[in-house]
């Protein structure tokens, strides 16, 4: 291993920092507006390859020591390099969030929690446990969403130094082991992407990203030898032509993806980055261009630019809209803060020892991280209290598709969040006590509200019906699990949820009771699955044989443009122009909505012949006399976001449901 690299690792490579600059610029532009560079987020994958490449060169440069000195030295350098800037950004951003983000917002609480986990290098795992869709609008309001990539790198740093130390005397063994792990990682990511539930795991987990960093490791081990063996003519072609073509193709990937799905462009981005780093072994056109002082200056400060840009974008979203003018302001702020932080914090603390011994540096770094985590934890607790006590005004939607039945034990934490994003879907005594309430009137029936978040947003209807009719209520809800489920898989949590709830409905419902089913209608292929139709038929037959009514809410119009989450909360004085932005309706041609929904209604027709009652809300939300469906009616916002109803939207549907409720009572 002593002759692993023919080129001296002491030689600083400014062109690598230039490539870092390209990557961070692509990421920032994509985050400002995905339409400008649709796949610019793949710049993070470029960072992964560069990180594997650079850390390998760094380890080779260090003198051979015993394991204790090696590992303490490695982690003390990582702490000095990564954590001062991270702590500063997390601390200052969190302070600003206390003033800017609404105290009752789930976004502020989630941001604080993500910040806490980022300091431990675990934010990617936290975001995964929260089922955070990196590309979803709610995720775009998380101050520290971008730290998921730091979590991946920090977890990689746990494994790779151990491999290096164990195999440091055998270049071939190191390359072989890293290659095998890289192939396994790539296969694992691909296998997860094949599963309907696997995207989050494929995106956030370090084992599914290991192969990208491994590509940089292998390149650092092989590039100098391969380059030295090449003919001078081929070196010239690689350095002056192939390198430029590779960079141009990387730009093409940033703009077009070149793959299926959000991660489809990752393999090509990794390959192009490896090729670019290899060609930079020669001093060609691209190497000289990437070594230009402005690009190198950006690359050297890329870590600070990456840390600062995202919290500033999120905070700006709470105050202004993101447009070309505010984007220029954001870029200016990001550059200013990152330059200042590099000069005053990053560079000085990285280059100077904090304590005489690496163990002391690790202890001091851990103390600073712990104090910052305690600070965030304090505000996370107050944020949780603010959310639990926050009651949105009538003009604003419910906080998080929450089932809230006024004056009862049924609330979001107990009866919605409790069953969501967990494998524990069995009903306990506490669940039944908290989420089931008896009728206020002895002759009144019980309404069982069953489904996913598309059932939860109907809670104002259930609450008002209890107030006026004295009904009993039982809420059985799980986020992202339509009821019935769309597939038959006994190991799937949604299928298990369906089975448990069905048994509960059969055992608890009495003649005259009502089961209201409402679920997402975003069906694969535009049709309900055979399993769904079979189970819905079974549920209808079983319950109707007991004299229980089964009401199925028809699909509702969905809108493609997402709402700004800021509009979910009461606006404040500094949110300039927000009232105007939040009052703008989304529109969709009625014919487009009908083309999506009509095939589903056709599939439900045979079940109506068996007694299933279809509650037609589509014609209410999308009036037949107009050509467009809208999210607003007479200036009132009926939707919470692009798909879920607001509290006002549920109230708008209440008279229709009341007529359906009373019509059956009259028939009986």
N, C-alpha and C positions, 0 to 999 in steps of 0.2 A: 504493500500500500504506500510505501515511501515514495514510489515513483508513479503514483496514480495519475498525476497531472504533469504533463511536460511543460505547460505554461505556468509560470510562477503564480501562485495564488495571491502573492503580495501585490500584484499589479491590479490597480483599481480599474474597473471597466465602466466608464461613464455611459457607454451605449446601453448597458443594461438598465441604468436609471432612466435613460431616454425611452426605453421600451415601457418601463413602469409609468412614465408620464403619459404615453399613448393609452395605456390601459385605464388609468384613473380618469383621464379626460373622457373616455368613452362611457365609463360608469356614471360620472357626474351628469353628462348630457342626457343619458338615458333616464336617470332619476328625475331630472328637471322636466323632461317631456319625452315619454317613450316614442312618440311619433318622430322625433328628430333622429334618434338612432335606436330603432326598435329592439335590437339585441345587444345594446351596449353593455348590459349587465354581464355579458360574457367576459368583460374585462377582469372580473374577479377570478375567472378560471385562468386567465393569463397570469395574474398575481400568484396563483397556486403553483404554477409551473416555475415561475421565477423564484419563489420561496424555496422550493425543493432544490433548485439549482444553486442558489446563493448559500443556503445553510450547509450544503455539502462542501462547497469551497471553503466556507468558514471553518468547518470542523477539520478539514484537511490541513488548514493553516496552523491549527493549534498544536503545540508540542504534545508528545505522548506522555500521559500521566497515569496514575492509578485511578481506579473507578471513582472513588469518592471525590478526588480533586476534579476529575473530568466532568462528572455530573453536576457538582455544585457550581463549577465555573460556567458550564453551559447555561444552567437555569438562571444564574445571577446575571449573565449577559442578556438573556431573554427578558428578564424583569426590567433591567435598566432600559432596554430598547423599547419595550411595548407598553409598560404600565404607567409611567408618568404621564404620557400624553393621553392615554385612555382614561385615567382617573380625572384629569383636568376636564376633558370633554364631557364625561358622564356627570361630574359634579356641577359644572356650569350649566349644561343643558337641562339638568334636573331642576336647578334653581329657577331658570327661565320658565320651565314648564309649569311651575307652581303658580306663576302669574298669568301665563298665556292659556294653558289648557284648562278646560272647565273642570272644577273640583269634583263634580259628579260623574265625570266621564270614565268609561271603561278604558279608553285609550291612555289616559294619564296613569292609571293604576298599572296597566300592562307594561307601559314604558318603564315605570320605576322597577318593576319586577325583572324586566329584560336587562335593565342596567345593572341590577344586582348580580344576575347570573353572568353577565359579560365580564365582570371583574374576576369571576372564578373560571373564566374560559368555558362556560357552559351555556351560553345564550342560545346556541344552535339547538341544544337538547331541550331547553325550556320552550323555545318556539315550536319545536316538534310536538311536545306534550300538549301544547295549546291548540294544536291543529292549525297553526298559522299558515295561511296561504300567502306566500311571499309576494304574489302578484295581485292579491286581493286588496280592495280599498281600505279595509280596516287595518291591514298590516301597514299600509302606507302612512298611517298616523302613529306608528310606533317609533318613538325617538331613536331607539337603539336596534332596530331591525337589522341594520347593516352589520352589526357585530357578530352575526352568525358565522361569517367567514373567519373572523378572528378565533372563534371557538374551534372551528375545523383545524386551523393551523396550530393552535395551542395544544390540541389533542394529538396532532401529528407529532409535535415536539416531545410528547411523552414516549412515543414508540421509537422514533427514528434514532435518537441518540443512543439508545440501548442497542439497537441493531448495529450501529456504526462501531460502538466500542467492542462488541462481541466479534465483529467480522473485520475489524480495522486492518488486520494483517493479510487479508485475502480479498483482493479486488474482485476476483471472479465470483467468490461466494457472496459478497455483498450485492453485486449486480444480479446474480441469480435469485437470491432470496427476495430482494426488492421487486424484481420483475414478476416473480410468482405471486407475491402479495398484490402487486398492481393488477395483474390479470384477474385475480380473484375479486378484487375491488370493482373492476370494470364490469365483470360478469354479475356481481351482486347488484350493482346499480341498474344494469339492464333488466335483471330479473324483477326488481322492485317496480320498475317503470311498466312492466307488463301487467302488474296488478292494479285493479281500480283504486285501491287504497294506498298504493305504494309511492306516489309522487313525493309526498313530504319526506318520507324516509330517504328516498333517493337524493333529494335536494339537500337536506340538512346534515345527514350523518357523515362523520369523518371516514368510516370504513368505505362509504360509497364515493368519497372524494379522494381517497388515498392515492389512487392511480394517477391523478393529475399531479400531485406533488412528487410521486415516484418517478414520473417522466422527467422532471427536472433533476432528480437525484441521479438517475441513470445517465442523463446527458452530461452532467458534470463529471461523471466517472469516465465516460468514453470519448467525449468531444475532442480533447487535446490530442489523444493518440490517433484517432481517426483523421483529424485535420492534418497531423504531421505526416501521415502516410499518403495523403492525396497528392496527385500531380499538380504542379503549380498552375497549369492552365485551368484545371477543374476548380482549384481554389479561387482563381480570378472570376470564373463564371459564377460560382456560389456567392462570393462576397459582393459582386457588383450587379448581378442580374437576378439570381434566384432569391436573394434577400429582399430586393425591392418588390418582386412579384409576390413573395410571401406576405409582406406587409400590406400590399394592396388587397390581397385575398382575405387577410384578416379584417380589413375595413369592410370588405364585401360581406363577411360573416356577421360583423356587427350590425349591418344594415338589413340583411336578408335571412339570417339564421342558418340557412342551408341544412335543415333537418326537420323532423317531425316533432312537434311539441316544444315546450319551453326549454328543454335540455338538449334538443336535437342538434344544436350547433356546437355543443361542448367538445365532442371529439375532434372536429375540424379546428376549433380554436386552439385546443391543446397541441395538435399536430403542427399547426402554423407557428405557435410560440416556440416549440422545440426546434423547428427548422430555422426560425429567426435567431434564436440564441446560438445555434450551431454556426450559422453563417457569420455571426458577429465575431467569431474567432479570427476572421480576416478583416483587415482594415479597408473595407470597400466603401462604396458610396453611402450605403445605408448606415454603416457603422459611423461614418463621419457625420452624417446628418443627425443621427440619434445622439451623437456626442456634442451637439451644439449646446452652448451654455444655457439658453432659456429652457430647453427640454430637460437637460440634466438638473437644473434648479427645481423644476416641477417634480421630476422623478425622485430627487432626494427628499422632497417634502410630501411625497405621495401618501405616506401614512397619515400625516396630519390632514391633508386634503380629504382623504377618504373618511377619517373620523368626523370632521367638522361638517361636511357638506350635507349629510343626511339629517341630523338634528335641526340644522338651519332650515332645510326644506320643509320639514314637518311643522316647525314653529311658524314658518311663513304661511303655511296652509291654514293655520288657525286665524291668521290676521288678514291676509290678502289672498287673492287667487294667484296661481302660478301662471304667469304669462311672460312674454319676452322682456318686459320692463323689470318685473320682480326677479326674473331669472338673472338679469345683469347685476342686480343688487346682491342676490345670493352668491353669485360667483365672486363679486368683489369682497364680500364678507368672508367667504371661505378662504380666499387667497390671503387676505389680511390676517385672519386668525391663525391659519396654518403657518404662515411665515413668522408671525410673532411667537407662536408656541415653539417652533423649531429653534429659533434664536435664543429663547429664554429658558426653555424646559427640555425639549427633546435632545438637542445636541449636547448641551452641558452635562446633563445627567447621564447620558449614554457614555460619554467619553471619560468621565471622572468616577473613580470608585467612591461608593457611598460609605463603605466600611472597610477595614483592613482585610477582612476575610469574606469570601463569598457567602458563607452561612449567615453572617451578619447582614449582608445586603438582602438576602432572601427574607430574613426576619423583618427588616425594616420595610421592605416592599409589601410583605403580608400585613403588617400593621396598618400601612396606609390604605391598602385595599379593604381591610376590615372596617376601618373608620368610615370610609366612603360607603361601604355596604350598609353599615348601621344607619348612616344618614338617609340613604334611599329607603331602607326598611321602615324607618319612622314615618316617612311620607307615604309609603305604600299602605301602612296600617291606617293612617288618617284618610287616605284615598278610599280604602275599603269601607270605612265608616260613612264617608260622604256618599258613596254609591248606594249603600244600603238605606240611607236616609233621604236620598234624592228622589223626589217625585216630580216628573216632568209636568209642566203646565199643560192644560188641555190642548193648546195649539201645537204641542210637540209630541213626537212619537215616544213609545216606550223605549227604555234604555237599551235592551238587548233581546228583543223578541220575547220579553219576559212574561210568564204567566203570573199576573198579579190579581188576586181576587180580594178586593177591599174588605177589611175587617175580618180576615181569616188567616190561617196559618199557611195558605198557599202563596208562595213567592218564588222568585227566580232561583235563589240559592238552593232551596229545598226540593223543588219540583221540576226544575229544568236543568240547571247546571249539575245537580247531583247525579243525573243519569247520563249526562253528555260527556263524551271523550273519556270514557272509563270502561273497563271490562266488567265492572261490578254492576250488573243490570238486574240483580235479584231484588225483589221487594222485601224490605225489612218491616218490623213493627213500627219503627219511627216513620218510615216512608208512608205507610198507610195512615198513621195518625196525622202527619203533617199535610198530606196531599189529598186527603179525602175528608169532606165535610158533609154532614147530614143535612137534609132539607130543613128549612125554617118552618115549613108548613107540613103537617103530617101527611096530607094527601099529595104533596108535590113529588114529582119524580126526581131522579138523579141524572145529571148530564155528565157523561164520561168524555172528556176532551183528549183525543189520542192523535199522535202524529209527530212531526218534527217542528222546526221553527215556524213553518207555515201554519201550524195549528196554534202555536204559542201566541202569534200576533192577533189571534181572535179572542184573547182573554178579556178585553173590554166588553165584548158581547156577552160572555159567560157571566162576568161580574154584574152587569146590568140586569141580566135575566134572573140572577139569584136575588138581586135587590127587589125586583118587581114581582117575580113569580114565587120566590121563596124556595127555589130548587136546591137540591144537593149537588155537589160538584166533586168530581175526581179528575185529577190532571195526571196524565201519563205521557210524558214528552221526552224526546231525546233529539238533540241537534244532529243534523245531517243523516238522520235515519228515517226515511219515509216509511209510513205504515199503511199497508203491508210493505215489507222490504221487496226490492226488485230482483233478488236472486236467492237461490236456495243454497245455503252454506252453513252447516251446523256450527262451524268454528267462527263464523263472522259475528261480531258483536251486534250488528243491526238485526241479523236473523234471530239471535238469542233474545234481544229486546222484544222482537215481535212475538216470539213464543211465550215469553213470560207475561207480556201484557195481554195476549189473547186468553191465556188461562185465567188471568185476573178478571177480564171482562166477563167470561162465561160464569165464573164462580160468584162474582159480586153483583152483577146486574140483576134486576128484578123486572117483572112485567110492567110495562109502562115507562121504563127508563129509556134514555136516549144515548146513543153513541155517535159522537160527531168526529168524523175522520177528515183530516186536512193535511196534505203533504205537498212537498215540492213536485212540480210537474215537468221538470227538466229531464225528459226521458231520452235515453240513448236510442238513436234511430227514429225518434219521433213517435214511438208507440210504447204502451205499457208492456212489460214483460209477461210471458206466460205464467211465471211464478206469481207475479202480482195479481193477475186476474184470477188464478186458481185460489189463492189465499183469500182474496176479497170475496169470492163466491162462498168459500167455506165459512168465513166470518159472518157474512150476511145470513146464510142458511141457519147457522148454529144459534145466532142471537135472535133471529126472528122466530125460531121455533120456541123460544122462551117468552115471546111477546115483547121483545126489545126492539125499538126502532133503530135503524142504521141510516144515518145521513152522511152523504159524501159530498164535500164541497168541490164544485167544479174547478178546473184549473183557472188561474187568474192571469191577466196580461203581464208579461215580463218586459222589461226595458233594457236596452243594451248599455246606455250610458249610466254610469254609476253616480250616486249622490255623494257629495262631499260630506263626510261624517260630522263636520263642524255644524251642519244644519240640523243635527239631531238634538242640539242643546240650545237653551236660550242664548241669544246673541248679546255680546257686551260692547261697550262703547268703542273699544279699540279695534273691533272687527269691521273695518271699513268696507262698505259696499257689500257686506255679507248678506244683508237682508234682501237685497236685489238678486244676488246670485242664488240664494236659497229659494226664492220665489219663482224661479224659472222652471217651467214644467218640462219633463221629458215627453217625447211624442213617439208614437209608432203607428204606422198605417194599420187600420182595422183589419184589412184583408190579410196582412202578414200575420197578425195575431190569430185570426180565424184559421188560417192554414196550419198553424201549429196545434191549435186546440181541438178543431173539429175531428181529426182522426182519433183523438183520445175519447171524445164523447161517443163516437161510433162504437168503440170498444166497450164502453160502459153501458150501452143500451140493453144488451141481454140481461145484465144484472138488475136493471130497473124493472124488467119483467118479472124478476124473482122477488121484488119488494124493496130493493135498494132505493132510497130517496136521494135524488140528485139536487143539491142546492145550487142553482144557477147564479153565480155571482159575476160571471164574465159579462153578461149583458148589462149588469148594473155598472160595472167599472169601465166598460167600453160600450157606450150607448149606440144602439143600432142605427140611429138617425144621423150619426156623424161619421166622417171618413177616417178620423184619427182617434186612437186611444191616448189618454193623457194621464199624467201622475197627479194633476191638480184638478179640482172641480170648484168653480166659482171662487177662485183664489185660495181654496183650502187644499193643503197638501195631503193626499190620500195615501201616499207611499212613504215608508221609512227610508227605503233605499230602492235599488232598481227592481226588487222582486217582492219585498215584504211590505205589508200594510202598516201605516202609522196608526196611532190611537184614533185619530180622526177618521181614517179609512175604515177601521173596524166599526166605529160608531155609524158611519155612513151605511154599512151593510146591516145594521141591527134591525131596522124595520122589516127588511126582507126575511131575515131569519125568524123574527117574531111571527110573521104571517105564516111561515112554514110550520112553526111550532104550534100555533093556535089552530091551523086548518086541521091538523091531525086530531087535536083535542076535540074539535067539533065533530069530526067523523066518528070518534069513539062515543 
